Every structure is written in C-alpha cells, then in structure tokens.
Amino acid sequence: DALGGSSSKQKKEQKKSKNESDQEETTDAWGFEKPSTSGISQTLKKEQKKSKNESDQEETTDAWGFEKPSTSGIPQTPQKVKTISWKQGVYGIRRGMSNGELENLWVSEKHDTATGKKLFIDMITNVNELSNVLVENISEDTSMYFGGDSINGNAEELRAFYKQEYSHLDKENREEIVQAALLISRLTQRINFAFFARNDWRDQVQERERMQLKGPSVFLVGAAHTLLHEAGGTHSMHNANAYPAYQYPNPDKSIALVPEQLIEYNKHLDRKNKNAAPEYAVWVKSQDESMNDPFLVMGQKSDMEKAFGNKIRLLPK
C-alpha cells in the first residue's frame, strides 16, 4: 500500500484533496480540528515530509481566532488538533515504551459499544512492548463478571450476559460486543492479564501496586475515567484517582486513547478540568489509514512530546 514517487497525477490528487478539505467544517464542539481526509503515506519519512508540506500551507489563525505560533515549536494556546497516520501513532507509542518514557496506555470505551474494545485489541496486537493487559471491573468479586482472573471465552454465556446487561441493544450490536470480548479473551491467554478497579474504584493505585506489574501496560476503562477530572453524582464514592485514572500515579508516563465516536458522544460533557494541568493531544488515523475510526491521544506535554514531537496541540479546557 506504500505510495510511489511524486507523479503529476498524485500532485493533482493532492491539490484536489487540499481544495476539498478547505471546504469542510474544520472544528467540532470541543474545538478539535476535524481529522483530515487527505492522502495516506505508508512510511514514516514520507509522512513527516507530507506533514511538513501541509503545515506550511495552514491558515495563520486557529479555531479560537488566535495567531498561530511558529510551526517549529509547540503552541501554548488552544489549537486545532493535528492528525497523524496510524503508522506514526503506533511508532510513537512503541518508541516511548521501548525506551522507558511511556508506561501505560489507557483506552476509553462506552461499555455498551464495541468501539473501545476494538481499539484495545488494536493496541494489544500492534504494540509488542506491552507486558500487561488490564480491564476495568468494579465488582467486589471478579467472578461475577467474566469468570475469575480471565475473560470468559464461552460465546453462549457472553451472549446471555450481554442480552441481560444491554437489553436496549439490538442483536447485531450485542453480537459485535460478544465477538470483541471473545477476541480479547483469546489474546489475553498469551499475556499477563488482570481485572482492576475493584470495589467501585476504591483505590486503583494501591491495587496496581499490590499487583506488582512489571513492564508497560494497557488498560480498558469507561470513558469517564479518561475524560473527567472529578467524580460526581452516583460515582462520588469513587477514589479521586479514578478521574482521570490515566494521570495516576505518574501522569508523565501515561496517555489516554479515546475513539472519535466517544468524543462525539461526550462533546457536551463538562470535564471539570478548569484547575487541571494542561493536556496535549493528537488525532491518529484508524489501522487501515482511513478516517473511519480515528482516535484522540492525549496526555501531559512531556510524554506526548516525546512520543509525537511537535504534532501535539494544547487542548482547550
């Protein structure tokens, strides 16, 4: 799938893509730039060259009307969030984990959809540096959910469970969740797996310390635990370190991955982050290098910059 040399046909297509993108709505309700639908590159060097050429042609103001700082640095005011390729995204994550600069990936999900689970699967199968896989389970006895210390791999039992748990879903959507859960069950047989966040997120930091996890980890959690900065309502009994969970205990070595569908679903959410440390972000294309299921990566400036360089942008609060 790698693109060839720069032919006249490709130049015309690139020009066409740019003209089309100029007509698109560029920001959503969060102030994020709509992920670009322009050309795809299969090598990191070509992606970097393409990104540089695109950045030279960008508008001089951002979605908030601020003048953009020099493209050689990272803006310190809210900006339209850039988009990078899947290969660039995975390369940045793997590089950070291999050199010890990044320890934890926190994948967000809406429990009654398969979207977050699919991204979770993509991370398990593409980030070879991962040593541990953890799934949120707030029950006191983990056997109540997926069967002890492993995910239930029995399709019929999972179908019965999800039919009762998510009766509002149609059969097709429930089956999509079942198939994702079955694949996670198979994948976690070859890697250290554990449930966490027991007893309604009583203290996930102490819980993980007791686990004595060694090596990089990937977590699957409800989106509230990556997007919210304070508990509220029915979740007020949760430990403060559950919001956002990805920033505990070491915010400089953890990043959150949020599928675009969850951003859309939560676009009117009050994140309660007025007094929180600044977060930086970048959009990453889906595994087929399309914009069908992109995801947002966000975290503290230090770890985001090490993984993705000057492609990151400051998120508005």
N, C-alpha and C positions, 0 to 999 in steps of 0.2 A: 504493500500500500504506500510505500515511500514515494514522494513526489520526485519527478525528474528535474532536469535543468530548467532554467527560466526561458521558456519558449514564448513566442509572440502571442500564442493562444492563451497561455497561462496569464500573461500580463493583462490581456483583455479581460480575462475572467476575474483577476484580482481587482482591476479597475471597476468592473461591474459590481463585484461584491461590496467594494467601498461605497459606490453610489447608492446601492440598495440599503446598506447599513446606515447611511446618512439620513434616510427617510424613516427609520424605525424610531419608536419611542425609546429613549435611552435610559430612563431610570424608573425604578419601582417605588412603592410606598416607603421603603426603608432608605431610599437614597442610593441604592445599589445600581450600578450600571447593568442593564440587561445583557446577559452573556452574548458575546459576538457570535455571529453565524458565518464568519468569513472562513477562508481556506484552511486546510489541515496540513500539518507537516509531520513526518514520522521520525525525524532525527532532531536531537536537542540543539545542534548547531543551527539547523535551518529554522527551528522555532525561535531561537534567540535573535537571529538575523531578521526574521519576519516581524517579531515583536518590536525591534528597534525601528524598523521602517514604519510600522503602524504608529508608534508613539510620536514620530517626527511629524505625522500628519494630524494629530489630535487637535481638538479645539483648545483654546487657551484658557477657558474657564471651566469649572466643574459644575456639577448639578446644583450646587448651592450658590453659584454666582461668584465664587472666589477665584482670583487669578491663580493659575497653577504654578507651583514652584518648578524649578528646573527638573527635567526628566532624569538628570544624573543622580538625583537623591530621592529620598522617600518623603512625600508630602506630610506635613504635620497638621493639616486641616482636612476635614472630611472630603473625600474624593470619590469619583466614580470608581467602582472596584473593577480591576482588570480581569481578563480571562486568559488562562494558560492551557496548554494541551494536557491530556491525560498523562502522556509520557513525561512531561515536565513536572507535573504534580507528583507522580509516583517516584520519579528520580529524586526530587527534593526531600520527600519523606524518607526514602531509603538511605539517602546520603546522611541525613540528620541522625537516623537510628544507628547507622554503621559507625559513625564517629562519636557517638555518645551524647550528641547535642539534643536529641529528641528521644523521649522515653515512652510517651503514651499518646495513643490516638483515641479520641472519644467520638464514636459515630452516633449520630442522632437518629431517632426513629419516632414515628407515630405508631403506637403499638398495634393498631388495627389496620395497618397497611404493610405491604412488603417492601416498600421503597428503601427504608433504612437498613433492613436486613440484607437487601441486595448489595448495597454499598459496603456493608460489613463483610459480606462474602468476597467482594472485590478486593478489599484490603487483605483479608486472610490469604487469598490465592495469589496476590501480586507483590506483597511486601514480605520477602523471605526472611527479613531480620526479626520478625515477630516471634516471641517465645511464649507468650501467654494470651489467652482469649478469655474475656470475662463478659458475662451477660447479667444485666440488672434483674434482680429477683427480690422483691421487698417482703416476701413471706418469711415467717419465722422458721418454718420447716421447708427446705427447698424441695423435698419430695412431693409437696403439694402441687408443684408447678410442672416441672419437666422430668421428675424422677431422679431424686438424689443428686449426685455430683456429675451427671451427664444429661445431655438433652435427649429427650425421648425420640427414638428413631422409628417408632411404630406409626405408620401413616394413619391407620384407622383410629387409633387413640388420639392422635393430634387432631383429626377431623372432628371427632366428638367433642374434644376440649374447645376448639375454636368455634364450633357451632353454638356451644353454650355461652362461651365468653363474648363472642361478637355476633350475636343473633341478628343485629341490624345489617350485617353484610350479606350480599348475595353469595351463592355457592361459588361462583367464579373467583371473587375476591378472596374468599376464605381459602380456596384451594391454592391460590397464589402464595398466601402466607404459609400454608402447610408445606408446600414444596420448598420454600426458602428455609423453613425450620428443619426439614429433612436434610437439606444440603449442609446446613450449619452443623447438624448432628454428625454427619459423615466427616466433615472437615476437622471437627474438634476431637476426633479419635486419634489424630496424629500430632496433637499439640497439647500443652498444658491448658486445661480448661477449668473454670470455676464460676460459680454464681457469686454475686456480691450485692451490696446494698440491702442486706437482710434487715429484718425488723424495722421496715419503713425508713431506711436511710438513717439508722441510729448514729453511725459514725463510720463512714466508708474509709476514712484514712486509717483509723486503728484497725479496721477489718483487713485492709490490704497489708498492713504491717505484720499482722498475725499470719497472713498467707506466706510471707517471706518470698514474694515474687522476685525472680531474677530475670533480667533481660527486658526488652521492650514489650509493651502490652497494647492490645486493642480492646476497647470497651464498647458495648452496645447499650445505650440508655435512652430513655424518653427524652424528647427534645427540650422539655422544660429544664432538664439538668445541664444543658449546654447554653440555652438562651437566657434563662432567668438568672438574676443576681441576688434575689431574695426569695425566700419561701413565702407563701401566703395562702389564705383560705384553708381548705381541707388538708393542706400539706404543711401547716405551720408547725407540726410536731417534728418535722424532718430537721436533721442537723444542718447548721448553716453551711457546712462544707459540701452540701448536696447542690448548692446553687452559686455559681456554676461549678459542677463537680470537676470539670476538666482543669480548673485552676488550683486544685488541691492534690497533694501538698506542695507541689513545685510548679507554679504557673509558667516558668521559663522553659520547661521541658515537656509541655503538653499542648496539643492543639485539638480543636473540635472540627468535625466534618459534618456539615448539615446539607442534606439534599435540597435542591431548589423547591421541590413540592412542599417541604416543611417550612421554608422561608415564606412561600406564598400563603400557606395555611395560617402562619403566625404573624403576618405582616402588620397587623394592628396591635400586636402584643406589647404591653408596657414591660420592657425588660428590667426595669428597676435598677438601672445601671448608672444613674446620674453621678454617683460618687465612686464609681468603679474605675480601676486602672484602664487606660485606653486599650482598645483591641484593634488589631490589624487583620486584613482579610485579602483573599484572592479567590476568584472562581476557577474551578477545574472542570474541563470537559469530561463527559462520560467515557467509559472504556473504549467505545467504538469511535472516539474522537468526534462525536456529534454533540449537539446541544439538546438531545432528547432528555437526558437526566444529569445535568451538571450538578455540582455540589460546591458549597462555600466552605473554604478552610479559614478558620480564624483562631487567633491566639495573641499572646503578648508579642511586642515588637521584636525582642531579641531572638526568640526561636523561629518566628515567622521569617525574619530577615535572613537568618542562616539557611533556612530551607528554600526560600523562594526569591531571595535577593530584593531588588528594587521594584519587583512586580506588585508588592503588597501595598495596600492603601488603608489609611485610618478610617475606621467605621464611625459614622455619626452616632451620637447617643440619643 
